Every structure is written in C-alpha cells, then in structure tokens.
C-alpha cells in the first residue's frame, strides 16, 4: 500500500469516527428517558421494606411511605386474597349475598373547620368507602378515643354531627366503643369507624381493571378539604371563602353506576394523597399509563392560590366529597352526564385518559405544553387532614 493509497482513506475514517460519536450521543439521548423509566420500574418491583426505625408523620400521609408501611408490615402479616386487592373496602361473598366491609380512622386537626367537623367527616368517609366499592351503605360502627379533659360540649357537638350525617346518608350507627386516655395522649378526640354495605350490582370495581383508551373523570373541584383544614389551623395569614367538601357520595355513585353499568372500571374517593395517588394506584395495578391534562383538572382559584403559597400541587391535596372514576371510552359521555345530574357533580370533568405506555406511570400534560411524571407523594405536606 502506498502513501497515495492512504490519502483518501484518512478523511473517510475521520467521517466514520464522527458518525460513530454522533450515533453514540444520539443513542444516549434517545435512551435517557428509557433509562429513567427502567429505574422507576426496578424500584417499584423491589419488595417493600421500611428503612426507618420509627414511625413518622409521612407514614400516614397517603404517599410512598404509607404504601410501604401497608405492604411491608400489614399486608406481609395479614396476607390473603381479599386484602391483596388493596381496595377502599373488602368485597365479601356470603350466603345472604355480597357485602362490602370497610374501616377507617379520623384524627383531623382542628376538630372543627369550615364546612364540617371530625364527626361528619367520620360518617361520610366510611359511607364513601362503601360507595366506592359499588355498595349500598347500611350500618356503621363508631369507636371513640377521648382525651382526659376534653369538653363534653364538644363531644356532644361531634356526636350530633355524626347523627345528622348518618341520617342524611341513610345509614345507622349500630355499635361502638369508648376509651379515655390521659391528658395529652390523644389530642382531644380520635374516631374509628367501620361500615357494612350491600353489593346488589353484579359487578366488581378494581384499580386493576383499567384498560388503554379508558377515560378518567373527577366529580368536581379538587383540594377543597385539605386547604380548608390547613387554613383553619391559623398557621397562615390567609383569609379565604372556602369550606370543606365533606359529603356522602353514595347517591351520586349510584346514579353513575345506573347510567354506565359495567362501563365503570373503578371508583375512588380522593382523600389522603389526592387525585395523584389514585391515578398512581390505577397505573401500577393495571400496568397502564394514566395521562392527565392540567388544564382540565378543576381547581378553585383560592385552592390553587393557597397551594402555590404552600408549595404543594393540588393533585395531592385531599378531598372528602369528590370521586375519581375510570370508565370505558364509549361510556364517557354518559358518565359525565350522570355526574352533572347530581348537585355534588355539577363541576365534574374529564381530566385524562388511559394509555398503554409507559406502564405504571402517571403523566401530566402541563399548561405550558410540556409533560412531567406525577409520582406518589413524598413526605407529609398536609398532616392531620382526615
């Protein structure tokens, strides 16, 4: 081979090298998102394990720490096919028919807030858990943990509120329990409720039932309850005309199920962790992507403003009278009409769709035209809201 022969090959080799570098850089750029998604998938696939030595407030916030606590401690100890579904309540088959059973505890602070109190919150929350199972609520229990020195007048006010809420929801409080602990051990009053309802529709609602093409709806503006409770604490110098949205959802749920039937895949009331947590649970359980549209999510201006001041996303703020529904695409219009037909659903809206990729993630199309991942809540921005 002569020098003349080498001449034309050198620039060719240089071109190949440049192309190889460019190709490598392009491949790295193209796979960066895939690498992130892969890391998220691996993290979620790992067996849940609590790293903390002691319980923190974040374990009760409804986000990642709560899910880890449930899976690593309670589910690990009590594992059975019913519990593994991790729904709002258990669906139980009996000789008398199918029943829904649920339980909940309420530790809100302050006990009284605009639009409600711990009493109607306890009744409505339990009624709503039954309704999200597709059940007709029937009977409740109520357990009280009272702190020494708690005013009897406040207890009577709470109990009266519970009685009124039970009557409005068409349920009876048929059994209960009372314990009194030393001063400083219970922050006034805690309430634990359980509820039983009748599953008289031949259908099963589940977070694992979502399919690509399905539509995600919310029954009204989100975040009212969480922001109301935060402002009621007096920690922020903000005056706002806002009340908790606490309300029983059994009637609006029944209307939706009557109109759409088995076109409803899932119902959830957006309590701890808000709409974002529900959508993440759906995405993981069904191995689908939930894509939300920020411009379509109904949020009152006062809630949006307070959320900005607090540095939190309204999608994570708790509601106590709003439901999230995932429905078949061909029944979306009927579902929205059914929600609008009820006073609690006047502000109902379609807020997103279900896609097949990337599985297990929630994405938000922002008002600025971009897209971001909406993961499970980390930490505890709004403690003691329910």
ABEGO torsion letter per residue (X at the ends): XBAAAAAAAAAAAAAAAAAAAAAAAAAAAAAAAAAAAAAAAAAAABBBBBABABBBAAAAAGBAAAAAAAAAAAAAAABBAAAAAGBABBBBBBAAEBBBBBBBBBABOBABBBGEBAAAAAAAAAAAAAAAAGBBBABBBBBBBBBBGBBAAAAAAAAAAAAAAAAAAGBBBABBBBBBBBBGAAGGBBBBBBBBBBBABBBBBBAAABBBGBBBBBAEBBGAAAAAAAAAAGABBBBBBBBBABBBAAAAAAAAAAAAEAABABBBBBBBGEAAAAAAAAAAAAGBBBBBBAAABBBBAAAAAAAAAAGBBAAABBBAABBBBBBBAAAAAAAAAAAAABAAAAABBBAEBBBAOBBGBBBBBBAAGBBBBBBBBBEBABBGAX
